[in-house]
Amino acid sequence: MTITFRVEDGRSILTPTPAIITPDQLAALRALLSDQSLRLGFTLLLPIYGVTGDPWFEFDARVCHISLASLSKCFDHDPAVIGILDEAQFLGRRIRVAQIERSSDIQMRLSLNPDAAPEMALANPEALTLLDGLGIDRKTAGMVPMTELRQRLMDPRIRRRLDADPTLANSVETLTAMARLKTTDGEYLLAWI
């Protein structure tokens, strides 16, 4: 099993109602994201679990680097979808697309994850070792404010403990990149599940 560490927005705002999309619209979105990923040089589609065609799947998509007109064209300019895309771009967030079972609708909603935030998935033992190194309770799910993560990464005792384990070098580098993210309103959270 793995534990995924990611940055969440933490602001409690009223999010738009999820929009229902069709499989054809989903295919158009995936094609656009693939093309734009090649153009931009970084991944825009971030799987959470499953893949399209599985009985259930969920993924985040980075949409802040693509024009609203190009995105909305994939969805026949559906106002419900445009509302979600517009809010995602305004707040600098990703969108989340999910189907919870084969016979259910495919839904698009606003993600809690900031658009440019890195993520990392670690095997359970490595993730728990990282949490131990940071001095955070060994739970397979949780969250801490980003200011607390910054303080822990700057604490000399914690830093020595993390640096002493060479298997954690990449993880510490990613956590440091997460801690550098600044928000204009509120505070980000480091979440893991």
C-alpha positions, 0 to 999 in steps of 0.5 A, spaced: 500 500 500 502 507 499 500 513 502 500 519 498 502 526 500 499 532 497 498 540 498 490 542 500 487 548 500 484 548 507 479 554 505 472 552 506 469 556 500 462 554 497 464 550 491 460 549 485 455 543 484 459 538 481 457 537 473 455 531 470 460 529 463 459 524 458 464 519 456 465 523 449 467 529 453 471 526 458 475 523 452 476 530 449 478 533 455 483 527 456 486 528 449 486 536 450 490 535 456 495 530 453 496 535 447 497 541 452 502 536 456 506 535 451 506 543 449 508 545 456 513 540 458 509 537 464 503 533 466 496 535 467 493 529 468 494 526 475 491 519 477 488 518 484 486 511 483 483 507 477 483 509 469 478 511 465 474 505 463 475 501 470 469 500 474 471 506 478 476 512 477 478 518 479 483 523 477 485 531 478 487 535 472 491 541 472 487 546 468 490 553 470 495 553 464 489 552 458 484 557 456 477 557 458 475 557 451 479 551 449 477 547 455 469 549 455 469 546 448 471 539 450 464 540 454 460 543 448 460 550 453 456 547 458 455 552 463 455 548 469 462 545 467 464 552 465 463 554 472 467 549 475 473 551 470 472 558 471 472 557 479 478 552 478 482 558 474 480 563 479 483 560 485 489 556 482 486 549 483 485 543 479 479 540 477 477 533 479 473 528 475 471 521 478 466 515 477 464 511 483 461 505 479 460 503 472 453 505 472 454 512 475 455 518 472 462 521 471 462 527 475 467 533 475 468 538 481 473 543 484 479 539 487 482 541 494 489 541 491 492 547 488 494 547 481 502 547 481 503 543 488 507 537 487 505 530 490 508 524 492 506 517 493 510 513 498 510 505 500 507 505 507 514 503 511 517 509 507 511 514 509 511 512 516 519 513 516 518 520 514 513 521 519 517 519 524 523 523 522 518 529 522 516 528 529 509 527 526 504 521 529 504 515 525 497 515 522 496 513 515 492 519 514 492 526 517 494 533 515 498 539 518 498 546 517 504 548 512 507 553 517 508 547 522 511 543 516 516 549 515 518 549 522 519 542 522 523 542 516 527 548 519 528 545 526 536 542 526 534 536 530 529 534 525 533 536 519 539 532 522 534 526 523 532 526 516 538 527 513 541 521 516 537 517 512 539 517 505 532 513 502 528 520 504 532 525 500 527 525 495 522 525 499 525 531 503 526 535 497 519 534 495 516 536 502 521 542 501 518 544 495 511 543 498 513 548 504 515 553 499 508 554 496 505 561 498 497 562 498 494 569 497 489 567 502 489 562 508 494 557 509 495 550 505 495 544 509 500 538 508 495 532 507 496 524 507 492 518 506 
